[in-house]
Amino acid sequence: MDGQKHVRSALTGFLSGLGSIVRERANADDVMTPRFQPDLVLSDIAMPDKDGIELLREIGSLGPSEGGKVALIVITGLS
């Protein structure tokens, strides 16, 4: 299991254990779907297709009815 997948799985397990409904995505493009309406987005800064800041800017540019008013958290394993 690669490092990114391991961290995603660990976070998914932790948040699910707290009662959250978690939708895990491997890349930013999979997040931006027409049914995108989460309560929270937890994103890594270093993703394979685009960086997390770019993804969060895309989300923030959406209108409220499209998911643009969502809480955002950015994490990184970069040193």
N, C-alpha and C positions, 0 to 999 in steps of 0.2 A: 504494500500500500504506500503510495507516495505521500510526502509530507503534507501537502495541501489537503488531500483526501482524508488523511488521518485527523487533521485538525477539524475539518468540516464534520466528520463523523463524531468526534468527541463533543464538539459544541452542539450538534444535533441531539445527541444522547442526553447531554446535560440539560438543555432547554426543554426537551420532551419530558424528561423526568420531573421538571417543575410544572408540568401541565400545559406547556405551550404546544401549539400546532406549528410544526416546522416544515418548511419547504426548502430543501437543500438544492442549490444550483452550482454547477461546476464552472460556469462562466457568466459574464455580465449579460450577454445577449439573451440567455435563457431567462433572465429576470424580467426583462421588458416584454411582457405579453399583454394582450388586451385585458386580461382579467387580473392584472396586477393591482391588488388592494390589501397589502399587508398592514399590520399595525406597527411593525418595526422591520428595518433592514439592517442586518449586520454584514458588513462587507470588508474583505481584505483589500488593502491598497494594491498589492501585487497580484494581479490575475493574469491568466495567459493571453486573453484577447484585448483587454483594455484595463486601465488602472481603475481602482475603486473610486478615486476622486472624480474621474470622468463619468462613471456610472451614477454617482450621487448627484452630479450636476444635471444629468439627464432626468433623474427622478425629480429633483427639485424644480425643473422647468415644466413639469406636468401640472395641470390644473388640479384643484382639490378633488373633483369627481373622478379624476384619472389616477389618483394615488400620489399626487405631489405633496400632500401635507402629511407625510409619514415621518416617524422618528427614525433617525439614521445614526448608526454607530460604525466607525471605521476602526479596524484593527490591522496589525501587521506583525509579521515575524521577521521582518528585515532588521538588520542591525547596522 
